[in-house]
C-alpha cells in the first residue's frame, strides 16, 4: 500500500512539473493597481509579454483577443508562435527563448477587451494567462458645438454651451475666473449648458468650461460682455464744507460701452458749469468699465452752495446722481482725509502775513 501511494505521488509530481506554466509578466502601459487592467490612451501602442515554462516541443504559443466590436464580443485569433495573422495590427517578437511579446499597434476603442496567451495541453485543455485592456481618450471640446465670446445687453437671456468627447465620458463643468460666483449662486455648474435667464452687469467676465476624465482635461475660456446704460452713484449725496476750504464731489460711473470723457457732464441746477481755476472736473479711468469723475472746489465760495448733478451716457442709455453742497460752520476733510485751505484762503493768509510783517518792520524802525 505504501508503495502504491509513493508511486501515485511521484506520478502526480511528474505531471505537475511537466505542465506548461503561462504568465504575463510585463505590460506597457503598466497594469493599473486599482482597476487591475491595462489602461492605454487611444492611438498608442500596447505591449504584453508572456512567459511560458515547460512548453511541449510540439505545441506553439498562441495569442487570442476577445474584443468588443459592433456592440458584441468577438474572438480574434492574433498569432501562432511569431506569425501574426494581421501584421498591420499585431506583431510578435521573442525577447528571450521563453518569452512571446505581443504589440498591439495604434490601439483603438475597437481593440478594447481581453487578451489571452495560451499553450495547448490536450484537445480541450489549455494553460493560459490573460489581461484586460481598456482604451481611454483625453477629453476634447468640440469648438463647433461650444459657445465663443459673446456680447449681450442687460436683461437678455444667455445660454453658454460646452460639448466634449472623450473616453470615459468626460465630466463637464463651468466656473468663473478668480472663483467668482456663477449666476446660479455656486462656484461650479456640473452640466454642459449654463443658462443665465436675465443678464446683469455683474454677469460680465470670463467663464471657463472644463471637460475632465481619467485620461486628462480640456478647457475653453469664454468672455461674456454685458452692454448696459451708465450707473452713476456716490458715497454721499449731501456734502458739507466751510467757506475757503477745498471740497470734492466724487461721482462713480460704470457702464458698457465705457462712457467717453465728453459724455460725462456736471451741472448746477440744470445749467452747465464753466470750469476755471476755482472749480474744475477731472475723470479717472478704472478697471471693469469704471470711471471716477471728481468735481473740485479749490476753496468753496458763498455762491458755490447748492445742487449739483453728475450725469453720464452711452449708446445704451444715461444715468445721473444729485449732490447737495451745504455750508458747514467748521472745515471738513477732503476725500484724502486732509483739511486744506483753498486759493482765496491762501491769498488771505499771505496778505495777513505780509501786513503783520510790515507792522513789525515799522515798529522796529520807529523804535530806533
Number of C-alpha atoms within 10 A of each C-alpha: 6 6 8 9 10 11 12 11 11 11 12 12 11 11 10 10 12 13 16 20 17 23 18 19 11 14 17 14 17 15 17 11 8 6 10 12 16 23 21 24 19 19 14 13 17 22 19 23 20 26 22 22 15 12 20 15 6 6 13 14 23 20 25 17 22 17 21 16 14 8 7 7 12 13 14 13 15 23 22 17 14 17 14 18 14 11 13 10 15 19 19 22 14 15 12 9 9 14 19 23 22 24 19 20 17 15 21 18 19 11 21 21 20 18 22 19 28 24 23 18 14 9 6 6 10 15 18 20 19 18 17 18 22 20 21 23 21 22 26 19 22 12 13 9 11 17 19 16 12 12 12 16 18 19 14 12 13 17 11 19 17 26 21 23 17 21 20 16 16 24 18 23 19 24 21 20 13 7 10 16 15 19 18 12 9 11 14 17 18 13 15 19 18 21 14 16 13 13 20 18 18 11 19 17 15 18 21 16 30 24 25 22 18 16 18 15 17 18 18 18 17 18 16 18 20 22 22 23 22 26 20 23 19 15 10 12 16 12 17 18 24 19 23 21 24 26 29 23 24 21 25 20 28 23 26 23 17 22 21 13 14 8 12 20 16 25 15 17 12 10 10 12 15 9 12 10 9 15 17 16 18 10 17 11 14 11 7 12 14 19 22 17 25 19 19 20 22 22 23 26 18 12 7 16 17 13 16 23 19 25 22 26 24 19 14 14 13 18 18 19 18 21 19 17 20 15 18 12 9 10 18 18 15 16 12 7 8 10 15 18 20 20 18 17 18 15 12 13 13 12 12 12 12 12 12 12 12 12 12 12 12 12 11 10 9 8 7 6
